[in-house]
């Protein structure tokens, strides 16, 4: 899956459509895009400033993409550093369960 860096909002909608994620989610921030994974911080459309979930999209070669909505633990406002640490912990926990 190739994403167009010139139109990131279009890419997000396209990625979300491919993975079947409800359009009622807003993407707050793109965390990471690699050849195998894309990670986004998302929130419900009607709660754009709330602490949301992590959308993990695995798109390995020669396989259909799969998506995971991973909840964050904290419900309070976090600094950028705290938020990134929580996202990393959430992803690590996901991969530990899966692997």
HELIX and SHEET records of a PDB file:
HELIX    1   1 UNK A    8  UNK A   19  1                                  12    
HELIX    2   2 UNK A   45  UNK A   47  5                                   3    
HELIX    3   3 UNK A   80  UNK A   98  1                                  19    
SHEET    1   A 4 UNK A  25  UNK A  33  0                                        
SHEET    2   A 4 UNK A  37  UNK A  44 -1                                        
SHEET    3   A 4 UNK A  53  UNK A  58 -1                                        
SHEET    4   A 4 UNK A  66  UNK A  71 -1                                        
END                                                                             
